[in-house]
Amino acid sequence: MPRLRDGVIKRGGSWSYVIRVPDPATGVTKPKWVGGFDTEEDAKAARDEARVRARRGEYVNRSTSTVADYLAEWVDAHASTVKPKTLAGYRHDIDHYIVPRIGRMRLQALRPAVISKLYRDLAEHGGRDGAPLSAITVSHIHRTLRKALADAVDVEQLLAANPAARSKRPKSNAVEPIQVWTVEQLGSFLAAARSHRLFAFYRLAAYTGARRGELLYLRWSAVNLDAAEVTFGGSTAVVRGQRVEGTTKGGRSRAVSLDRETVAVLREHHRQQTEERLAAGSAWNDNGGLVFTSRWGEPLYPDTVTALMTKLINQHNKSATPPAKSLPHARLHDLRHLHATTQFPCGRPRPRGGSTPRPRRPRRDLARLLPRPPRTLSQRRRHLRPSRQRLALANPLARRPGRRDPPGRFGWSEVVVRGGVEPPTFRFSGGRSYQLSYLTLAGHRHRFEPKRR
């Protein structure tokens, strides 16, 4: 009868090993048998590797769970930790693309080559009626599967490594950069939309950079017209045909300053909505004070304002006569991009050795350009209270009519400062740096111009 020697034994025609692994629930060590090795050397090598993993707490027990079983449990566990729209995206990727192709495989049998083949098949004929699937969709499926398998490694300890992280995706074609409207084109669009009852929506979108869902969630209680300020504290989305509300993308609210004309537009919109409510009478839908609604007070669906923007652009282009120019197609989200480009001062590109312009460096996030939090305890407390201290840059789109910037200088904007904040410094390629100069009197607006160092 074969004997167990140093955790290795021969059973029939194959070799097996045994190690003791602590139970995650009780902490008590239990023997774990693993067999199927052709030689004694293979069994010993696997035993040594298993012992190292067991000491590190990284030992993975053999499991018969399939990919479909694990993903079903995984997505149910995330139902209460992610937003409804994110959860719906996970379910769609799993039900339509992943499970129908590799759902019957054992989870621990997944290899990077298997997942790479999945992505190739999806890119070639994974769409409707066997059509190719876009690279963006394949990337979204990859993110879903990579996150699920990462939890199988780190949380459930069903895998030793994440095979999706080492898989290969098909090479996608280069995407043309987005052409953002100019300020003049934005003005033409807003002029065309001025007669529509939702003109204030597009005005606020362009002059605050708010997302579509944030604007549709906005309540009048979060709009302070006297202080020229609006607070975005939530978002709206559509999941399986139902309108749902939740937090913003970052999970935090933010306050944005408004220019005078936008405040006037919102006052007019509020007056118009009051007239619509009185005209509707008992048919008015009590929506909790939403800023943007239908004529009967019903909440707007996100696709409504998206389709309306395309309609307004087409109407402008049909009625445009020389010297007026047609507007290129733009998405509603492009207004957010336009707002971002106007918020950042940018210098002229310097030629390098000839007439070829030097490429500009990518713009950094605005938060990185703002002053760092104060260091003292009392100042740190004030910094953590948005009502006591906030730095808000008004949109440069709201310049006074007829004002021109001096050549080689940046334009002025407005800044609202509450509390003591050191002026930020903007550094650009070429070694030049600019410091914004302004006073720090609480609650006052001050114009500033960048000063060259």
C-alpha positions in Angstrom: 0.0 0.0 0.0 1.5 3.4 -1.0 2.5 5.6 1.8 2.3 9.4 2.2 5.8 10.9 2.1 6.2 14.6 2.7 2.7 15.4 1.6 3.0 13.4 -1.7 1.4 10.0 -2.5 0.8 7.9 -5.6 -2.9 6.9 -6.2 -3.4 4.5 -9.0 -1.6 5.8 -12.0 -1.2 9.4 -10.9 0.4 11.4 -8.1 -1.4 13.6 -5.5 -0.4 16.0 -2.8 -2.0 17.3 0.4 -1.6 20.6 2.3 -3.4 22.2 5.2 -5.2 25.4 4.4 -7.0 27.6 6.9 -10.8 27.9 6.4 -11.7 31.6 5.7 -14.8 31.3 7.8 -13.4 29.6 11.0 -9.7 30.0 10.7 -9.2 26.2 11.4 -6.8 24.5 9.0 -8.1 21.6 6.9 -6.4 19.2 4.6 -6.7 19.9 0.9 -6.0 17.1 -1.6 -5.0 17.8 -5.2 -4.3 15.0 -7.7 -3.9 14.2 -11.4 -0.1 14.7 -11.7 1.8 12.4 -14.0 5.1 12.3 -12.1 6.2 12.7 -8.5 8.3 15.7 -9.4 5.3 17.5 -10.8 3.3 16.8 -7.7 6.1 18.1 -5.5 6.5 21.3 -7.5 2.8 22.0 -7.3 2.8 21.2 -3.6 5.7 23.7 -2.9 3.9 26.4 -4.9 0.6 25.7 -3.0 2.4 25.9 0.4 3.8 29.3 -0.5 0.4 30.6 -1.5 -1.1 29.2 1.6 1.4 31.0 3.9 0.6 34.2 2.0 -3.1 33.7 2.3 -3.4 33.4 -1.5 -4.3 29.8 -1.9 -7.1 29.1 -4.3 -9.3 26.1 -3.7 -10.5 24.1 -6.7 -14.0 25.1 -7.7 -16.4 23.7 -10.2 -18.2 27.0 -10.5 -18.8 28.1 -14.1 -18.4 31.6 -15.6 -22.1 32.0 -15.8 -22.7 31.0 -12.1 -19.9 33.3 -10.8 -21.0 36.3 -12.9 -24.7 35.9 -11.7 -23.5 36.0 -8.1 -21.1 38.8 -8.8 -23.7 41.1 -10.4 -26.2 40.5 -7.7 -23.6 41.4 -5.1 -23.0 44.7 -6.8 -26.7 45.6 -7.1 -26.6 47.8 -4.0 -23.1 49.2 -4.4 -23.2 50.8 -7.9 -25.6 53.2 -9.7 -28.6 51.7 -11.5 -27.3 52.6 -14.9 -23.9 51.1 -14.2 -25.6 47.9 -13.0 -27.7 47.8 -16.1 -24.6 48.0 -18.2 -23.0 45.1 -16.3 -26.1 43.0 -16.9 -26.3 43.8 -20.6 -22.6 42.9 -21.2 -22.9 39.7 -19.2 -26.3 38.5 -20.6 -25.7 39.5 -24.3 -22.0 38.9 -24.9 -20.1 37.0 -22.2 -22.4 34.2 -21.0 -23.7 33.1 -24.4 -20.1 32.4 -25.5 -18.0 31.4 -22.5 -20.7 31.0 -19.8 -20.4 27.1 -19.6 -16.7 27.1 -19.1 -15.3 26.5 -15.6 -14.2 29.8 -14.1 -10.8 28.4 -13.2 -10.3 27.2 -16.7 -10.3 30.7 -18.1 -7.1 31.7 -19.8 -6.0 35.0 -21.5 -6.1 33.3 -24.9 -9.8 32.3 -24.3 -10.8 35.8 -23.5 -8.7 37.3 -26.4 -10.6 35.0 -28.7 -13.9 36.2 -27.2 -13.0 39.8 -28.0 -12.0 38.9 -31.6 -15.2 37.0 -32.2 -17.2 40.0 -30.8 -15.4 42.5 -33.0 -15.9 40.4 -36.1 -19.5 39.2 -35.8 -20.8 40.0 -32.3 -23.4 42.6 -33.2 -27.0 42.2 -34.3 -27.5 39.7 -37.2 -23.8 38.9 -37.1 -22.6 42.4 -37.7 -19.2 43.6 -36.4 -19.3 45.0 -32.9 -17.7 48.5 -32.4 -14.4 48.8 -30.6 -16.0 51.0 -27.9 -18.5 48.2 -27.1 -15.7 45.6 -27.0 -13.8 47.8 -24.6 -16.8 48.2 -22.4 -17.3 44.4 -22.3 -13.6 44.1 -21.4 -13.9 46.5 -18.5 -16.9 44.6 -17.1 -15.2 41.2 -17.4 -11.9 42.5 -16.0 -13.6 44.0 -12.9 -15.6 40.8 -12.3 -12.5 38.6 -12.5 -10.5 41.0 -10.4 -13.0 40.5 -7.6 -12.7 36.7 -8.2 -8.9 37.2 -7.4 -9.0 39.7 -4.6 -12.4 39.1 -2.9 -13.6 35.6 -3.5 -10.1 34.1 -4.0 -11.3 31.8 -6.7 -8.5 32.7 -9.2 -4.8 33.1 -8.6 -4.5 35.8 -11.3 -6.8 37.9 -13.5 -6.8 36.4 -17.1 -8.7 39.4 -18.5 -5.9 41.7 -17.4 -3.4 39.8 -19.7 -5.8 39.3 -22.6 -5.4 41.1 -26.0 -8.1 43.2 -27.6 -8.4 43.8 -31.3 -6.7 46.9 -32.5 -9.2 49.7 -33.1 -9.0 52.3 -35.8 -7.9 55.7 -34.8 -10.8 58.0 -33.8 -10.9 61.5 -35.2 -10.7 64.2 -32.5 -13.9 65.9 -31.6 -14.5 69.2 -33.3 -15.7 71.5 -30.6 -17.8 74.6 -31.5 -16.3 78.0 -31.5 -17.8 80.7 -29.3 -19.4 82.3 -32.4 -21.0 79.0 -33.4 -22.4 78.6 -29.9 -23.8 82.1 -30.1 -25.6 81.1 -33.4 -27.1 78.0 -31.8 -28.3 79.9 -28.7 -29.8 82.5 -30.9 -31.7 79.8 -32.8 -32.9 78.2 -29.5 -33.9 81.4 -27.8 -37.5 81.1 -28.9 -37.9 77.6 -27.5 -39.3 77.1 -24.0 -36.2 75.0 -23.1 -33.7 77.7 -24.1 -32.6 78.1 -20.5 -31.5 74.4 -20.5 -29.0 74.9 -23.3 -27.8 78.2 -21.9 -27.1 76.7 -18.5 -25.5 73.6 -20.1 -23.0 75.8 -22.1 -22.3 78.3 -19.4 -21.9 75.9 -16.4 -20.5 72.7 -18.1 -23.1 70.6 -16.3 -23.9 67.1 -17.5 -27.3 66.3 -19.1 -28.4 64.2 -16.1 -27.4 66.9 -13.6 -29.5 69.6 -15.4 -32.5 67.3 -15.6 -32.2 66.6 -11.9 -31.9 70.3 -10.9 -34.5 71.7 -8.5 -35.3 75.4 -7.9 -34.3 74.9 -4.3 -30.7 74.5 -5.6 -30.8 77.7 -7.6 -30.0 81.0 -5.8 -30.6 83.7 -8.4 -29.9 86.5 -5.9 -26.4 85.1 -5.2 -26.0 84.1 -8.9 -25.2 80.5 -7.9 -26.5 77.0 -8.7 -25.7 73.8 -6.9 -25.7 70.5 -8.8 -26.3 67.7 -6.3 -27.8 64.8 -8.3 -28.3 63.2 -11.7 -31.0 61.6 -13.8 -30.7 58.6 -16.1 -32.9 56.1 -17.9 -32.6 52.4 -17.0 -34.7 49.9 -18.9 -37.1 52.6 -20.0 -37.6 54.0 -16.5 -36.3 57.4 -15.3 -34.2 57.0 -12.2 -32.4 59.6 -10.0 -29.2 59.3 -8.1 -26.0 61.1 -7.2 -23.7 63.0 -9.5 -21.0 61.1 -11.3 -18.4 61.9 -8.6 -20.9 61.4 -5.8 -20.5 65.0 -4.5 -22.4 68.2 -5.1 -20.7 71.3 -6.5 -21.6 75.0 -6.7 -21.2 77.0 -9.9 -21.3 80.8 -10.3 -23.6 82.3 -12.9 -23.1 85.4 -15.1 -25.8 88.1 -15.2 -27.3 87.1 -18.5 -27.7 83.5 -17.4 -29.4 84.7 -14.2 -31.8 86.8 -16.3 -32.5 83.8 -18.5 -33.3 81.6 -15.5 -35.6 84.3 -14.1 -37.5 84.4 -17.3 -37.7 80.6 -17.4 -39.1 80.6 -13.9 -41.8 83.1 -14.8 -42.7 81.1 -17.9 -42.9 77.9 -15.9 -45.2 79.6 -13.4 -47.5 80.7 -16.2 -47.6 77.1 -17.5 -48.5 75.8 -14.1 -51.3 78.2 -13.7 -52.6 77.4 -17.2 -52.5 73.6 -16.5 -54.4 73.9 -13.3 -55.2 70.5 -11.8 -53.5 68.8 -14.7 -50.1 70.0 -13.5 -47.8 67.3 -12.3 -46.2 68.0 -8.9 -42.5 67.2 -9.7 -40.8 68.4 -6.6 -39.7 71.7 -8.0 -37.8 70.5 -11.1 -36.3 73.4 -13.1 -36.8 71.8 -16.5 -40.1 70.0 -17.2 -42.7 69.5 -19.9 -45.6 71.9 -20.3 -47.6 69.9 -17.8 -44.8 69.6 -15.2 -43.7 66.1 -16.1 -40.0 65.3 -15.7 -38.1 65.3 -19.0 -36.3 62.2 -20.3 -32.6 62.6 -21.2 -33.2 61.6 -24.9 -35.8 64.4 -25.2 -33.3 67.3 -24.8 -30.6 65.4 -26.9 -33.0 65.0 -29.9 -34.2 68.6 -29.5 -30.7 69.9 -29.9 -30.3 68.1 -33.2 -33.7 69.5 -34.3 -32.7 73.0 -33.4 -29.4 72.7 -35.3 -31.2 71.4 -38.4 -33.7 74.2 -38.3 -30.9 76.8 -38.0 -29.1 75.3 -41.0 -32.2 75.3 -43.2 -33.0 78.9 -42.5 -29.4 80.1 -42.6 -28.7 82.5 -45.5 -25.4 84.1 -46.4 -23.3 85.5 -44.7 -24.6 83.2 -42.0 -22.9 79.8 -41.9 -24.3 76.4 -41.2 -23.6 74.8 -37.9 -21.7 71.5 -37.8 -23.4 68.6 -36.0 -22.7 68.6 -32.2 -23.8 66.5 -29.3 -25.3 67.9 -26.2 -22.2 66.7 -24.3 -20.1 68.8 -26.6 -21.4 71.9 -24.8 -19.5 70.6 -21.7 -16.4 70.3 -23.8 -16.8 73.8 -25.1 -17.2 75.1 -21.5 -14.0 73.3 -20.5 -12.0 74.8 -23.4 -13.1 78.3 -22.6 -12.2 77.9 -18.9 -8.5 77.3 -19.6 -6.2 80.1 -20.8 -3.9 78.8 -23.5 -0.9 80.5 -25.1 0.1 80.6 -28.7 2.1 77.6 -30.0 5.8 78.3 -30.4 7.5 77.2 -33.6 10.3 74.7 -33.1 13.2 75.2 -35.6 10.9 76.4 -38.3 7.3 77.3 -39.2 5.8 74.1 -37.8 3.8 74.9 -34.7 4.8 73.3 -31.5 2.1 70.9 -30.2 0.4 72.0 -27.0 0.5 70.0 -23.9 -2.8 68.4 -22.8 -4.8 70.6 -20.6 -4.9 69.5 -16.9 -7.9 69.2 -14.8 -9.1 72.5 -13.3 -8.8 71.1 -9.8 -5.1 70.7 -10.2 -4.7 74.3 -11.0 -6.5 75.6 -8.0 -4.7 76.3 -4.7 -3.9 73.5 -2.4 -5.8 73.2 0.9 -4.5 75.4 3.8 -2.2 73.7 6.3 -3.4 75.0 9.7 -6.2 73.2 11.5 -8.6 76.1 11.5 -8.0 76.8 7.9 -8.4 73.2 7.0 -11.8 73.2 8.7 -12.9 76.2 6.7 -11.6 74.6 3.6 -13.8 71.5 4.2 -16.9 73.7 4.4 -17.9 74.8 0.9 -20.2 77.5 2.3 -17.2 79.2 4.0 -14.6 79.0 1.4 -14.9 78.4 -2.4 -13.1 79.5 -5.5 -15.4 79.7 -8.5 -14.3 80.9 -12.0 -17.1 82.4 -14.0 -17.4 81.3 -17.6 -15.3 83.4 -19.9 -18.1 83.1 -22.4 -19.9 85.7 -20.3 -17.7 88.6 -21.3 -19.0 92.1 -21.7 -20.1 92.7 -25.3 -17.6 94.5 -27.4 -14.6 93.9 -25.1 -11.4 92.7 -26.8 -8.4 91.1 -25.3 -5.1 92.9 -25.7 -2.8 90.9 -28.1 -0.6 88.5 -26.4 -2.5 88.8 -23.1 -5.2 86.6 -21.6 -8.8 87.8 -21.1 -10.2 88.7 -17.7 -12.9 86.7 -16.0 -14.6 87.0 -12.6 -13.6 85.2 -9.4 -15.6 84.7 -6.2 -13.5 84.2 -3.2 -14.7 83.4 0.3 -11.9 83.2 2.9 -8.2 83.5 2.4 -6.9 81.7 -0.7 -3.4 82.1 -2.2 -3.6 83.0 -5.9 -2.9 80.0 -8.3 -0.1 80.0 -10.7 -0.5 78.6 -14.3 2.7 77.2 -15.9 2.9 76.6 -19.7 5.4 75.1 -22.0 8.4 77.3 -22.8 9.2 78.2 -19.2 6.7 80.9 -18.7 4.5 81.1 -15.7 1.5 83.3 -14.9 0.1 84.2 -11.5 -3.5 85.3 -11.1 -3.7 88.5 -9.0 -6.9 89.3 -7.0 -8.0 90.5 -3.6 -9.5 88.1 -1.0 -12.3 90.1 0.5 -15.1 87.8 1.6 -18.1 87.7 -0.7 -16.8 90.2 -3.3 -16.2 89.8 -7.0 -13.0 91.1 -8.4 -11.7 91.2 -12.0 -8.2 90.0 -12.6 -5.6 89.7 -15.3 -2.7 87.2 -15.4 0.6 88.8 -14.7 3.7 87.5 -16.4 6.7 86.5 -14.2 
